[in-house]
């Protein structure tokens, strides 16, 4: 497909001149970004580059100082976080945000029920709740967590908790899924399961991965954006990013030269 044709297709997510300042400190500086439909895109950069600030702006946790945000072509710049989730913009966090005293199945069922509009309906039809439970269990099967469905989240190994969080996110039916360091804190022996689960995600979901683990990034991403000091330094295919001397200097170092 030609570049002209690609640019004519509405992206799943787009920011135009997105900016955020706290007094003299600028954490996002006129960021233009496109996440294409079905993308497997990584956002990388050194500590303090503005990656988390960018995600917070996109998801509505931070209001921008300037610029615009579009989801599926519709402007969402001023929408609250919950409204963005309902439109299909979903994220996970660097540290899991689960109900640790509830079971794995209960955590995912809560997300599915909220999306279906029955989260607070204790007296709703039994069939509606049964359908939500069945959907949640199906997501656990997809994540390889079915055998642990009834275990309290607090009793799971951390890698399994990360998988549970992804299942919760999928329960919200994302069109765009932002994975904020999905392998953070996970022992290397368990991270492979997370990578495999991400690889199995539906191609209909546009995926943005914010990650420090370059092995994970270069395995999963088909396109990479590098942020430095709140600006886009460069964007391209993984091979282009690995070979770019500016990226080597500010972030990848010797790893990129191997």
Residue pairs with C-beta under 8 A, 6 or more apart in sequence:
6 36
9 36
9 37
10 37
10 72
10 73
11 34
11 35
11 36
11 37
11 70
11 73
12 35
12 36
12 37
12 38
12 39
12 71
12 72
12 175
12 176
12 206
13 33
13 34
13 35
13 58
13 69
13 70
13 71
13 89
13 176
13 206
13 208
14 33
14 34
14 35
14 69
14 70
15 31
15 32
15 33
15 54
15 57
15 58
15 67
15 68
15 69
15 70
16 32
16 67
16 68
16 70
17 30
17 31
17 32
17 66
17 67
17 68
18 28
18 30
18 31
18 32
18 33
18 54
18 57
18 58
18 64
18 66
18 67
18 68
18 69
19 26
19 28
19 29
19 30
19 31
19 64
19 65
19 66
19 67
20 26
20 27
20 28
20 53
20 57
20 62
20 64
20 65
20 230
21 27
21 65
26 230
27 50
27 53
27 230
28 50
28 53
28 54
28 57
28 64
28 67
28 230
29 50
29 229
29 230
29 231
30 66
30 67
30 231
31 54
31 67
31 227
31 230
31 231
31 232
32 232
33 54
33 225
33 232
35 41
35 176
35 206
35 208
36 206
36 223
37 206
38 203
38 204
38 205
38 206
39 206
39 207
39 208
39 222
39 223
40 207
40 209
40 220
40 221
40 222
40 223
41 206
41 207
41 208
41 209
41 221
41 222
41 223
41 224
41 225
42 208
42 209
42 210
42 211
42 217
42 220
42 221
42 223
42 224
42 225
43 51
43 54
43 55
43 208
43 209
43 210
43 211
43 224
43 225
43 227
44 51
44 210
44 211
44 212
44 214
44 217
44 224
44 225
44 226
44 227
44 251
45 51
45 226
45 227
45 228
45 233
45 250
45 251
46 228
46 250
46 251
48 229
49 227
49 228
49 229
49 230
50 227
50 229
50 230
50 231
51 210
51 227
52 94
52 180
52 210
53 62
53 230
54 227
55 61
55 91
55 178
55 180
55 210
56 62
57 63
57 64
57 69
58 69
58 89
58 178
59 81
59 84
59 89
59 91
59 178
60 76
60 79
60 80
60 81
60 83
60 84
61 81
63 78
64 77
67 77
68 75
68 77
69 75
69 76
69 77
70 76
71 84
71 87
71 88
71 89
71 175
71 176
72 87
72 88
72 175
74 87
76 83
76 84
76 87
76 89
79 87
85 172
86 115
87 175
88 172
88 173
88 174
88 175
88 176
89 174
89 175
89 176
89 178
90 169
90 172
90 174
90 176
90 177
90 178
91 169
91 177
91 178
91 179
91 180
92 162
92 165
92 166
92 169
92 177
92 178
92 179
92 180
92 182
93 165
93 180
94 180
94 181
94 184
95 184
95 185
96 158
96 161
96 162
96 164
96 165
97 165
98 107
98 153
98 161
98 164
98 165
98 168
99 106
99 107
99 110
99 153
100 152
100 153
100 154
101 152
101 153
101 154
102 110
102 152
102 153
103 149
103 150
103 151
103 152
103 153
104 140
104 145
104 148
104 149
104 150
104 151
104 152
104 153
104 156
104 164
104 167
105 133
105 136
105 137
105 140
105 149
105 150
107 153
107 164
107 167
107 168
108 136
108 139
108 140
108 164
108 167
108 168
108 171
109 132
109 133
109 136
109 171
110 119
110 168
111 136
111 168
111 169
111 171
111 172
112 132
112 135
112 136
112 139
112 171
113 119
113 129
113 132
114 172
115 171
115 172
115 173
116 128
116 131
116 132
118 124
118 128
118 129
118 132
121 128
135 171
136 167
136 171
137 146
137 149
139 167
139 170
139 171
140 146
140 148
140 149
140 167
142 167
142 170
142 197
142 200
143 163
143 164
143 166
143 167
143 197
144 163
144 193
144 197
145 160
145 163
145 164
145 167
148 156
148 160
153 161
153 164
156 164
157 190
158 185
158 186
158 187
158 190
159 186
159 187
159 190
159 191
159 193
159 194
160 190
162 182
162 183
162 186
162 194
163 193
163 194
163 197
166 179
166 182
166 194
166 197
166 198
169 177
170 177
170 201
174 205
175 204
175 205
175 206
176 205
176 206
176 207
176 208
177 201
177 205
177 206
177 207
177 208
178 208
178 210
179 198
179 207
179 208
179 209
179 210
179 211
180 210
181 210
181 211
181 212
181 213
182 194
182 198
182 209
182 211
182 216
183 191
183 194
183 195
183 211
183 213
183 216
184 212
186 194
191 213
191 216
195 216
195 219
195 220
198 207
198 209
198 220
199 220
201 207
207 220
209 216
209 217
209 220
209 221
211 217
214 252
214 255
217 224
217 238
218 238
218 242
221 238
222 237
222 238
223 235
223 236
223 237
223 238
224 235
224 236
224 237
224 238
224 241
225 232
225 234
225 235
226 232
226 233
226 234
226 235
226 241
226 244
226 247
226 250
226 251
227 233
228 250
228 251
233 246
233 247
233 250
234 240
234 241
234 244
234 246
234 247
236 244
241 247
241 252
242 252
242 256
243 256
247 256
248 256
248 257
